[in-house]
Amino acid sequence: MNEDDIILMADASGLSFYGIGKDREKFIYYLKAFASFVAAAEREACETAVEDLARKYQQAHEVSAENVADACAYAIRARSQP
């Protein structure tokens, strides 16, 4: 997600209305920081869901499914790396 995407989402939600005026750059700065926190929380939720799935398959001894779930968790974590 880049700055343009964040601004488009803010526009779509009506949030960008609050960033109109002389403090637009400050608004964009805080909007990007907020978007970063939201994205991190979503990644964490995805990681947890996939790890829970991996444990379920591990308990059922379905190793190939576990490997797929672990790979999914790794891919989600990799998204948080710059």
DSSP file (Angstrom, degrees, kcal/mol; ACC not computed):
  #  RESIDUE AA STRUCTURE BP1 BP2  ACC     N-H-->O    O-->H-N    N-H-->O    O-->H-N    TCO  KAPPA ALPHA  PHI   PSI    X-CA   Y-CA   Z-CA
    1    1 A M              0   0    0      0, 0.0     2,-0.2     0, 0.0    34,-0.0   0.000 360.0 360.0 360.0 123.9    0.0    0.0    0.0
    2    2 A N     >  -     0   0    0      1,-0.1     4,-2.2     0, 0.0     5,-0.2  -0.490 360.0 -91.6-105.3 179.5    1.5    3.3   -1.0
    3    3 A E  H  > S+     0   0    0      1,-0.2     4,-2.5     2,-0.2     5,-0.2   0.885 124.8  53.0 -58.9 -41.2    0.7    6.9   -0.1
    4    4 A D  H  > S+     0   0    0      1,-0.2     4,-2.5     2,-0.2    -1,-0.2   0.902 108.6  50.1 -62.2 -40.8   -1.6    7.3   -3.1
    5    5 A D  H  > S+     0   0    0      2,-0.2     4,-2.3     1,-0.2    -1,-0.2   0.919 110.7  49.7 -61.6 -43.6   -3.6    4.2   -2.1
    6    6 A I  H  X S+     0   0    0     -4,-2.2     4,-2.4     1,-0.2    -2,-0.2   0.918 111.7  47.9 -62.9 -43.9   -3.9    5.5    1.5
    7    7 A I  H  X S+     0   0    0     -4,-2.5     4,-2.7     2,-0.2    -1,-0.2   0.906 110.3  52.1 -64.9 -41.4   -5.1    8.9    0.3
    8    8 A L  H  X S+     0   0    0     -4,-2.5     4,-2.6     2,-0.2    -1,-0.2   0.906 110.9  47.6 -60.9 -41.1   -7.6    7.2   -2.0
    9    9 A M  H  X S+     0   0    0     -4,-2.3     4,-1.9     2,-0.2     6,-0.3   0.892 111.2  50.9 -67.1 -38.6   -9.0    5.1    0.8
   10   10 A A  H  X>S+     0   0    0     -4,-2.4     6,-1.4     2,-0.2     5,-1.2   0.913 111.4  48.6 -63.6 -41.5   -9.2    8.2    3.1
   11   11 A D  H ><5S+     0   0    0     -4,-2.7     3,-0.8     1,-0.2    -2,-0.2   0.934 110.6  50.6 -61.4 -46.0  -11.1   10.0    0.3
   12   12 A A  H 3<5S+     0   0    0     -4,-2.6    -1,-0.2     1,-0.3    -2,-0.2   0.828 113.3  45.5 -63.0 -32.4  -13.5    7.1   -0.1
   13   13 A S  H 3<5S-     0   0    0     -4,-1.9    -1,-0.3    -5,-0.1    -2,-0.2   0.594 111.8-117.9 -86.7 -10.6  -14.2    7.0    3.6
   14   14 A G  T X<5S+     0   0    0     -4,-0.9     3,-1.0    -3,-0.8     4,-0.3   0.397  84.0 117.4  88.2  -3.6  -14.6   10.7    3.9
   15   15 A L  G > < +     0   0    0     -5,-1.2     3,-1.9    -6,-0.3     4,-0.3   0.819  59.8  68.7 -67.9 -31.7  -11.7   10.9    6.3
   16   16 A S  G >  S+     0   0    0     -6,-1.4     3,-1.6     1,-0.3    -1,-0.2   0.713  80.5  78.9 -65.6 -17.3   -9.6   13.2    4.0
   17   17 A F  G X  S+     0   0    0     -3,-1.0     3,-1.1    -7,-0.3    -1,-0.3   0.855  89.8  55.7 -53.2 -35.5  -12.1   16.0    4.6
   18   18 A Y  G <  S+     0   0    0     -3,-1.9    -1,-0.3    -4,-0.3    -2,-0.2   0.639 100.7  59.1 -75.5 -13.4  -10.3   16.5    7.9
   19   19 A G  G <  S+     0   0    0     -3,-1.6     2,-0.3    -4,-0.3    -1,-0.2   0.296  76.3 118.2 -98.0  10.0   -7.0   16.9    6.1
   20   20 A I    <   +     0   0    0     -3,-1.1     2,-0.3    -4,-0.2     3,-0.2  -0.575  58.5  32.9 -77.5 136.1   -8.1   19.9    4.1
   21   21 A G  S >  S-     0   0    0     -2,-0.3     3,-1.2     1,-0.2    -3,-0.0  -0.781 110.8 -30.3 122.3-163.0   -6.1   23.1    4.7
   22   22 A K  T 3  S+     0   0    0     -2,-0.3     3,-0.4     1,-0.3    -1,-0.2   0.702 126.8  58.3 -70.5 -20.4   -2.7   24.2    5.7
   23   23 A D  T 3>  +     0   0    0     -3,-0.2     4,-2.6     1,-0.2    -1,-0.3   0.041  67.5 121.0 -96.9  26.7   -1.8   21.1    7.7
   24   24 A R  H <> S+     0   0    0     -3,-1.2     4,-2.7     1,-0.2    -1,-0.2   0.899  73.6  50.0 -57.7 -44.5   -2.4   18.7    4.8
   25   25 A E  H  > S+     0   0    0     -3,-0.4     4,-2.2     1,-0.2    -1,-0.2   0.897 111.5  48.5 -64.0 -39.3    1.2   17.4    5.0
   26   26 A K  H  > S+     0   0    0      2,-0.2     4,-2.3     1,-0.2     5,-0.2   0.910 111.1  51.1 -65.1 -41.6    0.9   16.8    8.7
   27   27 A F  H  X S+     0   0    0     -4,-2.6     4,-2.6     1,-0.2    -2,-0.2   0.930 110.0  48.9 -59.9 -46.5   -2.5   15.0    8.1
   28   28 A I  H  X S+     0   0    0     -4,-2.7     4,-2.6     2,-0.2    -1,-0.2   0.895 109.0  54.1 -61.2 -41.0   -0.9   12.8    5.5
   29   29 A Y  H  X S+     0   0    0     -4,-2.2     4,-1.9     1,-0.2    -1,-0.2   0.943 113.8  40.3 -58.4 -49.7    1.9   11.9    7.8
   30   30 A Y  H  X S+     0   0    0     -4,-2.3     4,-2.5     2,-0.2    -1,-0.2   0.835 112.7  55.9 -71.6 -31.8   -0.4   10.8   10.6
   31   31 A L  H  X S+     0   0    0     -4,-2.6     4,-2.5    -5,-0.2    -1,-0.2   0.918 108.6  47.5 -64.5 -43.0   -2.8    9.1    8.1
   32   32 A K  H  X S+     0   0    0     -4,-2.6     4,-2.0     2,-0.2    -2,-0.2   0.896 111.4  51.1 -64.7 -40.1    0.2    7.0    6.8
   33   33 A A  H  X S+     0   0    0     -4,-1.9     4,-1.9    -5,-0.2    -2,-0.2   0.924 111.2  48.2 -62.6 -43.7    1.2    6.2   10.4
   34   34 A F  H  X S+     0   0    0     -4,-2.5     4,-2.4     1,-0.2    -2,-0.2   0.924 109.9  51.7 -61.9 -45.2   -2.4    5.1   11.2
   35   35 A A  H  X S+     0   0    0     -4,-2.5     4,-2.6     1,-0.2    -1,-0.2   0.868 107.2  54.2 -60.0 -36.7   -2.5    3.0    8.0
   36   36 A S  H  X S+     0   0    0     -4,-2.0     4,-2.2     2,-0.2    -1,-0.2   0.904 108.7  47.9 -64.2 -41.9    0.7    1.3    9.1
   37   37 A F  H  X S+     0   0    0     -4,-1.9     4,-2.3     2,-0.2    -2,-0.2   0.907 112.3  49.3 -65.2 -41.7   -0.8    0.3   12.5
   38   38 A V  H  X S+     0   0    0     -4,-2.4     4,-2.2     1,-0.2    -2,-0.2   0.928 111.4  49.0 -63.2 -45.0   -3.9   -1.0   10.8
   39   39 A A  H  X S+     0   0    0     -4,-2.6     4,-2.5     1,-0.2    -1,-0.2   0.904 110.4  50.9 -62.1 -41.5   -1.9   -3.1    8.4
   40   40 A A  H  X S+     0   0    0     -4,-2.2     4,-2.3     1,-0.2    -1,-0.2   0.907 110.1  49.5 -63.2 -41.6    0.3   -4.5   11.2
   41   41 A A  H  X S+     0   0    0     -4,-2.3     4,-2.2     2,-0.2    -1,-0.2   0.894 111.2  49.7 -64.8 -39.0   -2.8   -5.5   13.2
   42   42 A E  H  X S+     0   0    0     -4,-2.2     4,-2.4     2,-0.2    -2,-0.2   0.909 109.9  50.5 -66.6 -42.0   -4.3   -7.2   10.1
   43   43 A R  H  X S+     0   0    0     -4,-2.5     4,-2.9     1,-0.2    -2,-0.2   0.923 110.1  50.8 -60.9 -42.9   -1.0   -9.1    9.4
   44   44 A E  H  X S+     0   0    0     -4,-2.3     4,-2.4     1,-0.2    -2,-0.2   0.908 109.9  49.6 -61.9 -42.0   -1.0  -10.2   13.1
   45   45 A A  H  X S+     0   0    0     -4,-2.2     4,-2.2     2,-0.2    -1,-0.2   0.901 112.1  48.2 -63.8 -40.4   -4.6  -11.4   12.8
   46   46 A C  H  X S+     0   0    0     -4,-2.4     4,-2.6     2,-0.2     5,-0.2   0.921 110.4  51.6 -65.2 -43.8   -3.7  -13.3    9.6
   47   47 A E  H  X S+     0   0    0     -4,-2.9     4,-2.8     1,-0.2     5,-0.2   0.929 110.5  48.5 -58.1 -46.2   -0.7  -14.9   11.2
   48   48 A T  H  X S+     0   0    0     -4,-2.4     4,-2.5     1,-0.2    -1,-0.2   0.919 111.6  49.2 -61.8 -44.7   -2.7  -16.1   14.2
   49   49 A A  H  X S+     0   0    0     -4,-2.2     4,-1.9     1,-0.2    -1,-0.2   0.920 114.2  44.8 -62.3 -43.7   -5.4  -17.6   12.0
   50   50 A V  H  X S+     0   0    0     -4,-2.6     4,-2.5     2,-0.2    -2,-0.2   0.897 112.3  51.3 -70.0 -39.3   -2.9  -19.4    9.8
   51   51 A E  H  X S+     0   0    0     -4,-2.8     4,-2.4    -5,-0.2    -2,-0.2   0.899 109.0  51.7 -64.2 -39.0   -0.9  -20.6   12.8
   52   52 A D  H  X S+     0   0    0     -4,-2.5     4,-2.1    -5,-0.2    -1,-0.2   0.907 110.2  49.4 -61.6 -41.0   -4.1  -22.0   14.4
   53   53 A L  H  X S+     0   0    0     -4,-1.9     4,-2.2     2,-0.2    -2,-0.2   0.906 108.9  52.4 -63.4 -41.7   -4.8  -23.8   11.1
   54   54 A A  H  X S+     0   0    0     -4,-2.5     4,-2.4     1,-0.2    -2,-0.2   0.914 109.2  49.4 -61.6 -43.1   -1.3  -25.2   11.1
   55   55 A R  H  X S+     0   0    0     -4,-2.4     4,-2.5     2,-0.2    -1,-0.2   0.898 108.6  54.0 -63.0 -39.6   -1.7  -26.5   14.6
   56   56 A K  H  X S+     0   0    0     -4,-2.1     4,-1.3     1,-0.2    -2,-0.2   0.937 112.8  41.9 -59.7 -47.6   -5.1  -28.1   13.7
   57   57 A Y  H  <>S+     0   0    0     -4,-2.2     5,-2.7     1,-0.2    -1,-0.2   0.839 111.7  55.5 -70.6 -32.5   -3.5  -30.0   10.8
   58   58 A Q  H ><5S+     0   0    0     -4,-2.4     3,-1.3     1,-0.2    -1,-0.2   0.916 107.2  49.7 -65.6 -41.5   -0.5  -30.9   12.8
   59   59 A Q  H 3<5S+     0   0    0     -4,-2.5    -1,-0.2     1,-0.3    -2,-0.2   0.818 110.7  50.2 -65.8 -29.8   -2.7  -32.5   15.4
   60   60 A A  T 3<5S-     0   0    0     -4,-1.3    -1,-0.3    -5,-0.2    -2,-0.2   0.423 114.0-122.1 -87.1   1.6   -4.5  -34.4   12.7
   61   61 A H  T < 5 +     0   0    0     -3,-1.3     2,-1.1    -4,-0.2    -3,-0.2   0.801  64.8 142.8  61.8  32.5   -1.1  -35.6   11.4
   62   62 A E     >< +     0   0    0     -5,-2.7     4,-1.8     1,-0.2     3,-0.4  -0.714  23.0 176.1-100.2  80.9   -1.7  -34.0    7.9
   63   63 A V  H  > S+     0   0    0     -2,-1.1     4,-2.4     1,-0.2    -1,-0.2   0.853  71.5  55.0 -60.6 -41.3    1.9  -32.9    7.4
   64   64 A S  H  > S+     0   0    0      1,-0.2     4,-1.8     2,-0.2    -1,-0.2   0.898 108.9  48.7 -63.3 -38.4    1.5  -31.6    3.9
   65   65 A A  H  > S+     0   0    0     -3,-0.4     4,-2.4     2,-0.2    -1,-0.2   0.876 109.4  53.8 -66.4 -37.0   -1.4  -29.3    5.0
   66   66 A E  H  X S+     0   0    0     -4,-1.8     4,-2.9     1,-0.2     5,-0.2   0.919 106.6  51.8 -62.1 -43.6    0.8  -28.1    7.9
   67   67 A N  H  X S+     0   0    0     -4,-2.4     4,-2.1     1,-0.2    -1,-0.2   0.897 109.7  49.2 -61.9 -39.6    3.6  -27.2    5.5
   68   68 A V  H  X S+     0   0    0     -4,-1.8     4,-2.1     2,-0.2    -1,-0.2   0.930 112.2  47.8 -64.6 -44.9    1.2  -25.2    3.4
   69   69 A A  H  X S+     0   0    0     -4,-2.4     4,-2.3     1,-0.2    -2,-0.2   0.902 111.5  50.3 -64.1 -41.1   -0.2  -23.3    6.4
   70   70 A D  H  X S+     0   0    0     -4,-2.9     4,-2.3     1,-0.2    -1,-0.2   0.893 109.3  52.0 -62.9 -39.0    3.3  -22.6    7.7
   71   71 A A  H  X S+     0   0    0     -4,-2.1     4,-2.3    -5,-0.2    -2,-0.2   0.883 108.1  51.7 -64.6 -37.8    4.2  -21.3    4.3
   72   72 A C  H  X S+     0   0    0     -4,-2.1     4,-2.3     2,-0.2    -2,-0.2   0.927 109.3  49.5 -63.6 -44.6    1.2  -19.0    4.4
   73   73 A A  H  X S+     0   0    0     -4,-2.3     4,-2.3     1,-0.2    -2,-0.2   0.908 110.8  50.4 -61.2 -42.0    2.2  -17.6    7.8
   74   74 A Y  H  X S+     0   0    0     -4,-2.3     4,-2.2     1,-0.2    -1,-0.2   0.915 109.7  50.6 -62.5 -42.9    5.7  -17.0    6.5
   75   75 A A  H  X S+     0   0    0     -4,-2.3     4,-1.0     2,-0.2    -2,-0.2   0.890 109.9  49.9 -63.9 -39.5    4.4  -15.2    3.4
   76   76 A I  H >< S+     0   0    0     -4,-2.3     3,-0.7     1,-0.2     4,-0.5   0.928 111.7  48.4 -65.7 -43.6    2.1  -12.9    5.6
   77   77 A R  H >< S+     0   0    0     -4,-2.3     3,-1.5     1,-0.2     4,-0.3   0.879 104.7  60.1 -62.4 -37.3    5.1  -12.1    7.9
   78   78 A A  H >< S+     0   0    0     -4,-2.2     3,-1.4     1,-0.3    -1,-0.2   0.774  92.1  67.9 -63.9 -25.6    7.3  -11.3    4.9
   79   79 A R  T << S+     0   0    0     -4,-1.0    -1,-0.3    -3,-0.7    -2,-0.2   0.768  92.6  60.1 -64.5 -24.5    4.8   -8.6    3.8
   80   80 A S  T <  S+     0   0    0     -3,-1.5    -1,-0.3    -4,-0.5    -2,-0.2   0.564  85.5  94.3 -82.3  -7.0    5.8   -6.6    6.9
   81   81 A Q    <         0   0    0     -3,-1.4    -3,-0.0    -4,-0.3     0, 0.0  -0.687 360.0 360.0 -85.9 135.9    9.5   -6.4    5.8
   82   82 A P              0   0    0      0, 0.0    -1,-0.1     0, 0.0    -3,-0.1   0.508 360.0 360.0 -67.1 360.0   10.4   -3.3    3.8
